[in-house]
Amino acid sequence: MNKELKDEINELAPLLAKLEAEKPSVPNGYFENFSSKLMQKIKEEESNPELKIISFLPPKKYLAAAAVFIFMGLSMLLYKLEHQQENTTNDSVDAYVQELDENSIIEYAIINTNEQLEETDHYHSYLDEESLIEEINM
Amino acid sequence: MTDPIKDYELLELFRNERTREKAFELIVKKYQEKIYWQIRRQITDHSDADDVMQEVFIKVWKSLDNFREDSQLYTWLFRIASNECINFHRKNKQSIHTNIDDASEQQFLYKVSDNPTEGHKIQKLLAAAIDTLPEKQKMVFHLKYYQELKYEEIADMLGTSVGALKASFHIAVKKIEQYLTEH
């Protein structure tokens, strides 16, 4: 420590002034070569950039995002399956109808009409006379 | 003897693509010793200190474009080096104090007597006392006490007046003395 500094410290802090710092050794030529060694390292890093995972979200948010994606994926899958089933049912009915002969279709139509008529009669039996006339006039 | 190139001139050269590398080398050469001793005061082993030095200046190379010149260049470098030392200790799960406990020939040795144990004890106390100082006082103390720079040089580096620096150094010295007396 130079004398001027030592005197200055001695005036303010006698205990601190008693300390004498000895600098540890540094390898020969360290400061002379440091900048060129550093530039070499920077160039190496720039020519071989390491693959880095750029984190856009904190880890907890990744879990939440993954859960949302899984939920959306499952929903889409279920929706698709349901529609596929509906289409399959419609297609099979069409194919069945095409296989029917004319007589079977007429037979089905007669049965269906009779059933409907029966249902209407049943309904009319509940109506009073006035409502029945009203319904006929409509 | 010619005046050393000013920081603002170096920064201007750095912003020019053609002179970028040269300017960076000049910045490294201008501040490497000050930053090295700042690091070495906290990291005892030379090769560890060298790794941290490289990390500091690689960070500087990558982020100097974003340096807004709100503070002086040295203040900015000092802060980066401080953070890198903290990161080093965090990574190595060592505190500054445990490092000082392992004092070897490679460390700063302080002599109050010929007794090395007492020297190490004082050294540990001094490091702890410096750590209690606010950043600016720590920086001024480091540059004056360890680097033995003149007030004019420090004033130029930190962009402060000589009077303010003297006051800052004296306050730091008194605080350290008080800490040493009390502990």
Interface residues (C-beta under 8 A of the other chain):
Chain A: M1 N2 L5 I9 L12 A13 P14 L15 L16 K18 L19 E20 A21 E22 K23 P24 S25 V26 P27 Y30 F31 F34 S35 S36 L38 M39 K41 I42 E45
Chain B: E21 F24 E25 V28 K29 Q32 E33 Y36 W37 R40 T44 H46 D50 M53 Q54 F57 I58 W61 E105 Q106 Q107 F108 L109 Y110 K111 V112 I122 L126 K144 Y145 Y146 E148 H170 V173 K174 I176 E177 L180 T181
